[in-house]
Amino acid sequence: MPKFIIERDIPGAGKMTQDDLQAISQRSCAVLRALGPQTQWIESYVTDDKIYCVYIAENAAAIKEHAAQGGFPANRISEIRAIIDPATA
């Protein structure tokens, strides 16, 4: 199953409280449960004005549907083609 990185433009994301981030996480999980097990959230990275999320999904359309139902932006969806790290050197 393909893996994707989703770039979400969220001004002030880095200033969100733990409660704010928990609420977003809970909303995301609720939408994922409704969509079914074929779309999975792996992890997310919060920066100053963006959140980058890693998902496993059948296609980009499933990611867009998750974003629409959850009310989150999905400004850029990119399929991961390869993973590199120090172990691949």
N, C-alpha and C positions, 0 to 999 in steps of 0.2 A: 504494500500500500504506500502511495507517495507521502512524503513529508514536506511540509510547507513552513515558511517564515511569513508571518503577517506583520506588517508595519502599521501601527495605529497612531495617527496624529492626535494627541491629547494634550493640549497646552496645560502646563502645570502638573503633569503626571508625577514628576519627581517630588512634588510637595504634598501629594495625597497622603492621608493618614493611613495607619494600618486598618482602621475601620472602613475607610473608603475602599481600599484595595480588597478587603475581605468581602465587601458588598458586591464589588464587580466580579470577584471570583465565584461567589455563590450564584449570581445571576448567570454567569457563563456556564457553570456546571448544570444548572437547571435546564438551560436550553440544550446542552449536550445530551442530557438524559432523555429529553423529548425527541431529539433527532435520532437517537439510537447509537449503538456501539461503534458504528463505522467511522465516526468522527471523534478523535481523541485529542485532548489538550495535554501537551507534554510539559511545557514550562513557559514562563514569560520573564522578560527583562524590562524593568522600568528605568527610563532615563528622564532627563529634565522635561522634555515635551513629547515623548513618544513611549509607547509600549510595544515591544517586539515579542511576538508569541510564536511558539513552535507547536504545530499540530500535525497529526496524521489524519488524512482524509482521502476519500476516493478521488476528489477533484477540487478545483478552486471554487466551483459552484457551491459545494457543501460548506466551504469556509464563508462564502458570501451569505449563504442562508443563515448560518450561525450568527454572523454579525448583524444581519437585518432583524432577526428575532430577538437578539439580545440588546439591540440599540447601541452597539459599539461601532466605531469606524473600522474599516478594513481598507486603508488607503492604498496599500500595495500588498499583493499576494505573490510570493515567489516560491516555485517548487525547488526544493533542495536537490541538487544533482549529485553531490558528493560531500563527504565530511572529512576534514583533515585536522590533525592535531599533532603534538609532538611525537606521538607513537607512530605516525605515518612517515616521519622524516627518514 
